[in-house]
Amino acid sequence: MHIVVNEQNVGLEPKVFAVLLYLFDNKDRYVSVSELHDNLWNGTLVCDAAVRRCISKLRQVLSDNPKEPRFIRSTPKRGYKLVCHVNFVDEEIPVHIEALNEHTHETAKQRLSKVSYIHAKVIVACAIAIILFLGTVSVLIFVEKPEDIQIIQSLPGDKVAIAKSRTGKLAYAGSLSQKDGYQIFYASDGINTVPISSDAHFPISLSFSNDEKKLYFIDLIEGNSSLNSVSIEDQKVDVLLRDYYLISDLVNVEKDNALYFTGTKFPSEPIVLNRYDTTTKEVSPVTFSPNKELNDLQVAVSPSAEKIAVVRFDSFQNRYDIRVLDRRNNKRVFGKVLDDAVFDVQWVNENEIIYSSSLGLHKLHLINASSELVVADEKLGIFTYDQLNNSVIAIGRKKSEALYYERELPVSNFETTRILKLEDDTIQMFDSNADDARIVIIERDNVNEINKVDLQGNHSKPLYASDSQLTGLMGSGAEPIFLFLEGNQLVYLDYENSSIERITSSDIYVGDATLSNNGEYVYFTTKGENNWELVRHKVGSGENIKLLDNFKYVRTMGNRLVVVKESGEMYLLNLADNNLENLNRVAILSGNTFWDVIGNSVIWSEHDLVDVSFFQLDLSNVEQPELTKTQFSYQLVKPKFSVLKKEMKVVLRSDSGDSSELLSIPL
């Protein structure tokens, strides 16, 4: 849903728009937080922060100061009230229509019929747009995806990177099928496509050379990423830089004889922007990050080469920051913080930037720091700007069908016993206390929901909802308990009694957490001043006891804990005597992998974006633990999994295969 505010196009999440409509429908009185809960979240357990976040989003869009409100007034113990004047305008009156793309315009009745909130029927019946008058005029109008988006002819399969030269030449990287590796393809005329590199592992970013005779590309291999060039004529590959732990993006700057890339040499250091001099072959840092939680992921250079746009991700706050630097002195001259995930960024001109997010494609105006949603499509990710045609060429994801495979241990065999087809919006699945039910996390319209799904009756019961990101950690197979992160906050949910306990505050960074067998304790790790700390929390009492230092991951195994350092070394802690035993095994765990304990076995996944490996460490004999492994294609099986402890099974998510197409989007 989108509105036009002061002739600027602004996207609104459906729930935020629903709150605005509810306030409008009850504009003569104050609306309490609990009333908004009951009417807009349909009885699902949500925190007050979810409502406050919606109000905050509205105030941000309307430039409304809560201390001197012009639109939304809040009063303690009473709630919120819409205080601005509201007027009605017939559809035929042309109010600020020029602010919209002509291809997005449809009748007010059609636009408003897309609103899920039932009270919108009053407005639909009148076929009106809402106008808020107070000094300047703002119009609430829906924006649809432009109809003149063109599909560019390209090879089938999955695509991961794209580049367009100044003279219109096109190159992209992808895989034709699950069996094939990734290649770089060159299409000089848009019809004839030639593979120019067949031995790349995961070519995640491309950029043409100044003379357009070579392509620079990143080959992403965790622990051994490289910066390379490949000749378009003879397909010769030269390695420019190697042995980087990770490189995420690059851009060629013709006027500087340099490549700018975001990367890090070591896993313990943050990702920062660097400059590679193509003449001297020297590398120098451009940006600095004070800690590992702040990482520079994307980079783009303005047409004059005087400015650099950098996308920085704050993993602690779970937010993105588009920063503009003066290339001559590397000083920051502009910044905009965003709550939505940012996938890519490019320049249109010296004063405008395009970026793609989880909402779609946006244009950011540097002069007034305003942004507009150009295309509302969450499937748009990596893209490039076509200067010749003033358009964007984007990689559009085709939706794949998700299936969940229940597989019996050991992983060396992994026999499938059942296949589940859940809602496409399901992102995680966990065990529950009922034999044939699962706890699932669903992401829908930028709202995360925790539901209990009855597999036999094929119906679900909502348990909790939040506008913040929800990350499941553990579902108890014996008790009605689910452990999860809401943003950074660790939450203990008793879904039988509809009660929650917030174990940590939102300003504490939690690394991992697990439940004791009876659900009486929660063991979690948190980042202290200098290292990770393992803490035992007694549920319901608020009592916290520090157990160990230097361990980031924790799981329960009977009366013992399996603990893992950030570097991957695995240990076994006996809770009876606090004896710590080195298992002499290393597990490379990350935010995109998972691990757990089933019986006497530790199960974990690792991946390199091409293959996914599942490991099982059997600790039945601690003196001689047995390690087994199996491997799948990353395109077919995802590294995040769940376990069914009572049934001794692992649940793997398998997609029908990643597929994408190239789209041309006029600006």
C-alpha positions, -999 to +999 in steps of 0.1 A: +000+000+000+013+035-008+004+071-003+014+103-018+027+128+008+035+163-004+038+149-040+063+122-028+054+086-033+058+066+000+052+029+006+032+017+036+031-018+050-004-032+050-006-033+088+006+004+090-021+014+065-047-006+084-038+014+116-042+047+097-076+036+083-088+025+118-078+059+133-096+076+104-127+055+110-127+064+147-114+099+143-138+114+169-122+096+198-090+081+212-082+045+202-063+024+228-035+001+221-056-029+232-084-019+208-059-018+179-047-053+190-082-067+191-094-053+158-063-055+136-044-085+148-074-108+150-067-121+186-031-130+179-008-123+208+014-093+199+035-069+219+027-032+224+058-024+204+041-037+173+014-010+176+040+017+185+060+008+155+030+013+132+024+047+147+060+056+145+060+047+108+030+069+102+046+098+120+077+094+100+058+094+067+037+124+077+067+143+092+046+145+124+063+156+157+047+137+186+055+166+209+036+190+186+013+167+167-004+178+135-018+144+125-017+118+153-020+128+190-011+103+218-023+106+254-011+083+282-037+057+292-061+068+264-043+060+232-041+076+198-063+100+179-063+114+143-064+152+149-061+166+113-089+177+091-102+150+067-120+159+035-135+138+006-127+143-031-144+127-060-124+104-082-126+128-112-108+156-094-072+155-106-054+159-072-016+154-075-021+127-101+011+139-118+031+125-089+022+090-100+034+070-130+006+070-156+007+033-158-001+029-121-033+049-122-066+031-117-100+041-102-103+048-065-127+019-061-102-005-076-074+008-055-092+008-022-108-026-028-073-040-022-074-030+014-078-060+037-092-040+066-130-043+067-137-007+076-123+004+043-157-005+028-170+029+038-144+046+018-148+022-011-185+028-013-178+066-017-151+059-043-129+086-028-093+093-019-084+105+015-069+140+017-053+153+049-053+191+050-030+210+073-008+236+056+001+213+027-020+187+010-013+150+011-032+124-008-034+087+000-032+068-033-023+032-040+005+025-064+006-007-085+035-023-104+041-005-137+026-025-166+054-017-191+080-038-173+097-059-201+112-094-198+147-094-213+156-126-233+181-146-213+191-182-206+170-202-181+180-210-145+191-190-116+209-156-119+230-141-092+248-110-107+243-086-136+262-058-153+255-033-181+283-014-199+281+023-210+275+012-246+247-012-238+266-045-235+251-070-210+266-097-188+252-118-161+262-148-139+240-178-132+235-215-133+214-232-161+202-260-138+208-276-104+234-299-119+254-272-136+279-249-118+278-211-121+290-194-152+294-158-165+275-151-197+281-122-221+254-109-245+267-082-267+235-078-288+209-091-263+203-122-284+235-142-288+248-153-254+283-167-249+297-183-217+330-167-209+338-183-175+329-219-165+351-225-135+337-198-111+324-211-078+299-183-070+304-151-091+283-128-069+292-094-085+302-081-120+316-049-135+329-040-170+364-027-175+370+007-189+375-006-225+347-031-221+370-060-231+371-076-197+347-083-169+358-079-132+340-104-109+340-116-074+342-154-068+327-159-034+341-189-015+338-185+023+374-183+036+389-181+001+371-154-019+388-137-048+387-106-071+392-116-107+391-104-143+380-124-174+387-116-210+356-115-231+375-124-262+396-154-251+380-162-217+413-160-199+409-155-161+433-135-140+432-135-102+438-099-089+432-106-052+428-139-033+426-153+002+398-130+014+374-145+039+345-127+021+340-102-007+304-091-013+304-063-040+326-044-064+324-015-089+350-003-115+357+034-113+370+045-147+382+080-137+402+066-108+418+035-124+406+016-094+381-011-083+362-004-051+350-036-033+335-045+001+353-074+018+373-087+048+404-108+051+394-124+084+361-138+099+368-119+131+369-085+113+340-065+098+334-061+061+345-026+049+349-008+016+384-010+000+401+005-030+422-017-054+445+003-076+446-014-110+480+001-118+500-004-086+479-035-075+478-020-040+448-022-016+438+005+008+407+008+031+381+034+024+357+030+053+362+019+089+339-001+111+343-001+149+329-036+154+319-068+136+282-060+138+286-031+113+293-044+078+295-026+044+278-049+019+271-029-013+289-001-031+281+022-061+299+052-076+282+083-090+285+092-127+311+119-119+330+095-097+330+121-070+306+103-047+304+067-033+272+051-020+277+024+006+251+002+021+260-006+057+241-033+077+239-031+115+232-068+125+227-057+161+199-032+153+188-052+122+187-021+100+204-007+069+221+026+063+227+041+029+257+064+032+272+087+006+309+095+008+330+122-009+355+100-028+382+127-026+384+126+012+362+096+021+341+118+044+304+111+048+281+137+032+247+120+034+230+092+053+196+075+055+187+047+079+162+021+067+144-006+085+138-027+054+165-050+040+185-034+012+197-057-016+215-034-040+221+002-048+230+022-080+232+059-091+209+075-116+226+110-115+245+130-089+214+137-068+194+104-071+201+069-060+181+037-068+180+009-043+161-024-040+146-035-007+122-061+007+094-038-005+106-033-040+125-007-060+130+028-046+144+061-058+162+082-031+166+120-036+197+133-019+187+169-019+157+165+005+164+129+017+130+118+005+123+084-012+097+070-035+087+035-043+091+030-081+080-006-082+063-026-054+077-061-059+095-079-031+110-103-057+133-077-071+169-080-058+201-074-076+200-049-105+220-025-127+212+009-141+210+013-179+221+048-187+212+047-224+176+039-218+171+054-183+159+021-170+168-005-145+176-041-154+168-063-124+170-099-115+134-109-107+130-140-086+104-165-097+085-180-067+095-216-060+074-242-042+087-251-007+084-286+006+095-300+040+111-334+041+111-354+074+142-376+073+154-402+097+188-403+112+216-411+105+225-383+081+245-408+060+212-424+051+186-397+057+156-417+046+125-396+039+095-406+059+071-378+050+068-347+028+049-317+040+036-288+019+030-258+041+021-222+032+046-205+009+052-178+034+065-203+060+102-195+068+108-219+098+093-250+113+098-265+147+086-293+170+056-289+193+042-307+223+015-324+201+024-355+181+011-343+148+015-305+151+043-281+143+052-246+153+059-224+123+070-189+116+053-171+087+064-139+071+035-121+055+032-085+045+063-076+066+046-091+097+061-122+113+036-147+129+041-177+151+014-203+144+007-238+156-002-260+126-023-292+130-010-314+102-040-338+104-067-312+103-047-289+081-055-258+101-034-233+121-038-214+154-021-180+157+001-177+187+021-145+184+027-117+159+052-089+156+064-063+131+099-071+142+119-101+128+112-133+146+138-160+146+129-194+160+155-211+182+139-242+197+105-258+201+100-283+230+087-316+220+075-323+255+062-289+268+041-262+252+071-239+250+087-221+221+120-201+224+126-173+198+142-140+192+121-109+185+147-087+169+175-091+194+153-098+224+151-134+237+114-145+243+100-175+261+065-183+249+041-206+268+015-211+240-008-232+261-013-204+286-008-176+261+020-160+282+054-147+273+085-139+293+111-115+279+144-129+291+167-102+278+163-065+269+165-054+233+199-037+238+216-071+246+230-091+217+220-127+221+241-153+202+221-185+209+197-201+234+183-234+244+158-250+268+165-274+296+147-308+292+119-298+316+117-262+304+126-248+338+158-232+326+169-213+295+206-213+287+217-184+264+248-166+253+253-129+252+280-106+240+298-090+269+324-062+267+352-084+256+338-119+249+308-141+248+291-152+281+270-183+288+242-176+312+216-198+329+181-182+334+155-196+357+121-192+340+097-170+360+122-158+386+144-134+366+175-152+381+205-152+358+238-171+366+269-168+345+284-202+337+312-198+312+331-173+290+341-174+253+312-196+240+286-183+215+264-214+208+247-237+233+224-268+232+211-292+259+221-329+258+206-346+289+224-333+320+251-318+298+255-288+275+272-288+241+289-255+237+307-240+207+331-211+204+326-184+177+356-199+159+338-233+159+356-254+185+331-278+202+330-287+239+309-308+263+300-292+297+289-315+325+264-295+346+269-318+376+306-309+381+312-281+356+338-303+338+345-290+303+357-315+277+371-307+243+355-328+216+382-319+191+357-310+164+349-277+146+315-266+134+313-236+112+280-220+123+265-188+110+232-169+108+222-188+077+228-223+091+214-242+120+224-268+146+207-289+173+210-320+194+190-352+190+196-379+216+234-383+218+241-367+184+250-331+174+235-322+140+247-291+121+248-276+086+274-257+067+273-242+032+293-223+006+263-210-014+268-238-039+266-270-017+250-276+017+266-302+040+248-318+070+270-333+098+262-357+126+285-361+155+276-392+175+287-388+212+275-422+224+311-429+230+327-395+240+362-410+238+357-419+202+329-397+187+318-407+152+313-381+125+292-386+094+282-362+066+259-359+036+257-332+009+230-315-013+229-287-038+222-253-022+196-247-049+176-277-038+181-279+000+184-249+023+209-250+053+183-241+079+166-271+093+146-282+124+145-314+145+118-337+158+135-350+190+108-375+200+108-390+165+146-387+160+141-369+127+155-339+109+132-317+088+149-302+057+134-275+035+136-282-002+127-257-029+116-266-064+147-250-077+158-213-078+148-196-110+150-159-121+145-137-151+159-104-163+135-074-162+137-040-178+120-013-157+117+022-171+123+051-148 
